[in-house]
């Protein structure tokens, strides 16, 4: 079920413990779009008994998607992760091990020292495998507010679009991959 107003769209779901999970809950996701901001809020209420719940959001971006003469690639998109000098190590199945690694300057993971084209990660063959599927830690001095500075910025010189991402979480997952036609795309998700 969904309801909307001029600048909001809210989806509702009533989960009756589908797929063998215990508990019954009602959940909602609201998108609010204003001239220069897109806000998402979501939550859940247990209806009968408590049960496991993981609320997360996945967003896919190509900032040139509607630009004239679009290349259908994100290689020239510039990514900045100003608070992410560290990342969690992952095993062969891309599951975080809990070990923490530094993102060396000029490496395929260096998006903290300044905005860099995603091509450095997508095509990197040195210390990092091509592409990203990593949890970047968002190390900020305390106290901080989620609206103070973005934890990630993505911009395209071709379209002139810049996206600033704010979050109150301690980490941000950044994933890139090649589509079936071979063109890289980017996917980010974060619990908010």
GUMARKOL-324543 format. One record per residue (C-alpha): residue number from 1; x, y, z. Coordinates in nm, 3 decimals. Layout:
BEGIN
+-----+---------+---------+---------+
: seq :      c1 :      c2 :      c3 :
+-----+---------+---------+---------+
: NUM :       X :       Y :       Z :
...
+-----+---------+---------+---------+
***
This chain:
BEGIN
+-----+---------+---------+---------+
: seq :      c1 :      c2 :      c3 :
+-----+---------+---------+---------+
:   1 :   0.000 :   0.000 :   0.000 :
:   2 :   0.121 :   0.355 :  -0.068 :
:   3 :   0.004 :   0.708 :   0.001 :
:   4 :   0.142 :   1.033 :  -0.135 :
:   5 :   0.129 :   1.408 :  -0.104 :
:   6 :   0.280 :   1.678 :  -0.325 :
:   7 :   0.635 :   1.605 :  -0.204 :
:   8 :   0.617 :   1.271 :  -0.019 :
:   9 :   0.556 :   0.907 :  -0.102 :
:  10 :   0.505 :   0.653 :   0.178 :
:  11 :   0.499 :   0.276 :   0.138 :
:  12 :   0.352 :   0.046 :   0.405 :
:  13 :   0.393 :  -0.326 :   0.456 :
:  14 :   0.240 :  -0.559 :   0.710 :
:  15 :   0.471 :  -0.860 :   0.753 :
:  16 :   0.307 :  -1.168 :   0.898 :
:  17 :   0.634 :  -1.349 :   0.967 :
:  18 :   0.694 :  -1.447 :   0.604 :
:  19 :   0.970 :  -1.689 :   0.509 :
:  20 :   0.973 :  -1.852 :   0.851 :
:  21 :   1.086 :  -1.545 :   1.045 :
:  22 :   0.921 :  -1.503 :   1.383 :
:  23 :   0.718 :  -1.199 :   1.475 :
:  24 :   0.463 :  -0.979 :   1.305 :
:  25 :   0.539 :  -0.617 :   1.225 :
:  26 :   0.416 :  -0.315 :   1.038 :
:  27 :   0.674 :  -0.106 :   0.855 :
:  28 :   0.681 :   0.213 :   0.649 :
:  29 :   0.926 :   0.390 :   0.419 :
:  30 :   0.875 :   0.758 :   0.332 :
:  31 :   1.057 :   0.949 :   0.057 :
:  32 :   1.035 :   1.329 :   0.082 :
:  33 :   1.171 :   1.537 :  -0.205 :
:  34 :   1.223 :   1.911 :  -0.177 :
:  35 :   1.401 :   2.144 :  -0.421 :
:  36 :   1.751 :   2.051 :  -0.301 :
:  37 :   1.708 :   1.748 :  -0.077 :
:  38 :   1.582 :   1.391 :  -0.075 :
:  39 :   1.501 :   1.254 :   0.269 :
:  40 :   1.419 :   0.894 :   0.355 :
:  41 :   1.275 :   0.775 :   0.682 :
:  42 :   1.158 :   0.433 :   0.782 :
:  43 :   1.063 :   0.236 :   1.084 :
:  44 :   0.883 :  -0.071 :   1.208 :
:  45 :   0.653 :  -0.158 :   1.495 :
:  46 :   0.623 :  -0.514 :   1.630 :
:  47 :   0.254 :  -0.607 :   1.639 :
:  48 :   0.246 :  -0.924 :   1.851 :
:  49 :   0.596 :  -1.019 :   1.956 :
:  50 :   0.952 :  -0.906 :   1.892 :
:  51 :   1.136 :  -1.055 :   1.595 :
:  52 :   1.456 :  -0.992 :   1.397 :
:  53 :   1.448 :  -0.694 :   1.166 :
:  54 :   1.716 :  -0.530 :   0.953 :
:  55 :   1.609 :  -0.205 :   0.793 :
:  56 :   1.845 :  -0.089 :   0.521 :
:  57 :   1.820 :   0.101 :   0.198 :
:  58 :   1.996 :   0.045 :  -0.133 :
:  59 :   2.030 :   0.319 :  -0.392 :
:  60 :   2.174 :   0.297 :  -0.743 :
:  61 :   2.317 :   0.609 :  -0.909 :
:  62 :   2.439 :   0.712 :  -1.251 :
:  63 :   2.449 :   1.090 :  -1.239 :
:  64 :   2.473 :   1.104 :  -1.620 :
:  65 :   2.174 :   0.876 :  -1.673 :
:  66 :   1.965 :   1.147 :  -1.838 :
:  67 :   2.243 :   1.373 :  -1.965 :
:  68 :   2.275 :   1.443 :  -2.334 :
:  69 :   2.543 :   1.221 :  -2.490 :
:  70 :   2.552 :   1.004 :  -2.178 :
:  71 :   2.831 :   0.747 :  -2.179 :
:  72 :   2.626 :   0.511 :  -1.958 :
:  73 :   2.928 :   0.468 :  -1.732 :
:  74 :   3.030 :   0.606 :  -1.394 :
:  75 :   3.407 :   0.586 :  -1.448 :
:  76 :   3.438 :   0.967 :  -1.459 :
:  77 :   3.210 :   1.026 :  -1.159 :
:  78 :   3.417 :   1.168 :  -0.874 :
:  79 :   3.370 :   1.011 :  -0.531 :
:  80 :   3.474 :   1.170 :  -0.202 :
:  81 :   3.465 :   0.984 :   0.131 :
:  82 :   3.631 :   1.249 :   0.352 :
:  83 :   3.598 :   1.055 :   0.679 :
:  84 :   3.692 :   0.715 :   0.538 :
:  85 :   4.062 :   0.662 :   0.584 :
:  86 :   3.982 :   0.313 :   0.715 :
:  87 :   3.784 :   0.015 :   0.585 :
:  88 :   3.688 :  -0.330 :   0.709 :
:  89 :   3.876 :  -0.624 :   0.560 :
:  90 :   3.665 :  -0.881 :   0.374 :
:  91 :   3.708 :  -1.252 :   0.310 :
:  92 :   3.675 :  -1.434 :  -0.025 :
:  93 :   3.295 :  -1.424 :   0.008 :
:  94 :   3.309 :  -1.046 :   0.067 :
:  95 :   3.203 :  -1.087 :   0.432 :
:  96 :   3.375 :  -0.840 :   0.671 :
:  97 :   3.631 :  -1.016 :   0.893 :
:  98 :   3.644 :  -0.742 :   1.157 :
:  99 :   4.005 :  -0.651 :   1.075 :
: 100 :   4.058 :  -0.282 :   0.994 :
: 101 :   4.283 :  -0.161 :   0.712 :
: 102 :   4.410 :   0.186 :   0.630 :
: 103 :   4.330 :   0.329 :   0.289 :
: 104 :   4.672 :   0.439 :   0.166 :
: 105 :   4.692 :   0.768 :  -0.020 :
: 106 :   4.671 :   0.720 :  -0.399 :
: 107 :   4.555 :   0.359 :  -0.359 :
: 108 :   4.240 :   0.216 :  -0.513 :
: 109 :   4.068 :   0.281 :  -0.179 :
: 110 :   4.179 :   0.645 :  -0.137 :
: 111 :   3.868 :   0.859 :  -0.160 :
: 112 :   3.941 :   1.040 :   0.168 :
: 113 :   4.227 :   1.263 :   0.051 :
: 114 :   4.007 :   1.432 :  -0.209 :
: 115 :   3.750 :   1.357 :  -0.479 :
: 116 :   3.877 :   1.096 :  -0.726 :
: 117 :   3.727 :   0.939 :  -1.039 :
: 118 :   3.569 :   0.600 :  -0.976 :
: 119 :   3.788 :   0.466 :  -1.258 :
: 120 :   4.075 :   0.440 :  -1.003 :
: 121 :   3.875 :   0.173 :  -0.820 :
: 122 :   3.701 :   0.015 :  -1.117 :
: 123 :   4.021 :  -0.041 :  -1.315 :
: 124 :   4.275 :  -0.066 :  -1.032 :
: 125 :   4.507 :  -0.367 :  -1.037 :
: 126 :   4.754 :  -0.280 :  -0.758 :
: 127 :   4.657 :  -0.311 :  -0.392 :
: 128 :   4.285 :  -0.343 :  -0.462 :
: 129 :   4.083 :  -0.571 :  -0.689 :
: 130 :   3.886 :  -0.396 :  -0.964 :
: 131 :   3.567 :  -0.239 :  -0.833 :
: 132 :   3.447 :  -0.181 :  -0.479 :
: 133 :   3.242 :  -0.391 :  -0.241 :
: 134 :   3.375 :  -0.253 :   0.084 :
: 135 :   3.266 :  -0.116 :   0.418 :
: 136 :   3.430 :   0.223 :   0.467 :
: 137 :   3.441 :   0.347 :   0.826 :
: 138 :   3.320 :   0.703 :   0.880 :
: 139 :   3.562 :   0.822 :   1.149 :
: 140 :   3.459 :   1.164 :   1.276 :
: 141 :   3.567 :   1.361 :   1.579 :
: 142 :   3.306 :   1.379 :   1.852 :
: 143 :   3.060 :   1.535 :   1.897 :
: 144 :   2.916 :   1.541 :   1.544 :
: 145 :   2.574 :   1.568 :   1.389 :
: 146 :   2.466 :   1.374 :   1.081 :
: 147 :   2.371 :   1.699 :   0.906 :
: 148 :   2.709 :   1.867 :   0.973 :
: 149 :   2.910 :   1.736 :   0.676 :
: 150 :   2.841 :   1.467 :   0.415 :
: 151 :   3.006 :   1.127 :   0.465 :
: 152 :   3.011 :   1.081 :   0.087 :
: 153 :   2.985 :   1.302 :  -0.220 :
: 154 :   2.943 :   1.186 :  -0.576 :
: 155 :   2.958 :   1.427 :  -0.869 :
: 156 :   2.963 :   1.433 :  -1.245 :
: 157 :   3.127 :   1.712 :  -1.441 :
: 158 :   2.934 :   1.605 :  -1.753 :
: 159 :   2.585 :   1.647 :  -1.609 :
: 160 :   2.678 :   1.899 :  -1.338 :
: 161 :   2.493 :   1.687 :  -1.080 :
: 162 :   2.641 :   1.648 :  -0.731 :
: 163 :   2.500 :   1.424 :  -0.461 :
: 164 :   2.593 :   1.471 :  -0.095 :
: 165 :   2.512 :   1.179 :   0.134 :
: 166 :   2.458 :   1.236 :   0.507 :
: 167 :   2.433 :   0.955 :   0.761 :
: 168 :   2.462 :   0.906 :   1.134 :
: 169 :   2.613 :   0.558 :   1.102 :
: 170 :   2.973 :   0.457 :   1.168 :
: 171 :   3.021 :   0.292 :   0.828 :
: 172 :   2.915 :   0.314 :   0.465 :
: 173 :   2.906 :   0.026 :   0.217 :
: 174 :   3.014 :   0.121 :  -0.136 :
: 175 :   2.963 :  -0.130 :  -0.417 :
: 176 :   3.046 :  -0.098 :  -0.787 :
: 177 :   3.015 :  -0.362 :  -1.054 :
: 178 :   2.992 :  -0.410 :  -1.428 :
: 179 :   2.649 :  -0.442 :  -1.581 :
: 180 :   2.591 :  -0.724 :  -1.833 :
: 181 :   2.678 :  -0.477 :  -2.111 :
: 182 :   3.015 :  -0.411 :  -1.944 :
: 183 :   2.943 :  -0.059 :  -1.820 :
: 184 :   3.022 :   0.008 :  -1.454 :
: 185 :   2.746 :   0.122 :  -1.220 :
: 186 :   2.756 :   0.225 :  -0.856 :
: 187 :   2.546 :   0.108 :  -0.567 :
: 188 :   2.555 :   0.242 :  -0.213 :
: 189 :   2.359 :   0.141 :   0.088 :
: 190 :   2.362 :   0.240 :   0.446 :
: 191 :   2.151 :   0.186 :   0.748 :
: 192 :   2.017 :   0.527 :   0.845 :
+-----+---------+---------+---------+
***
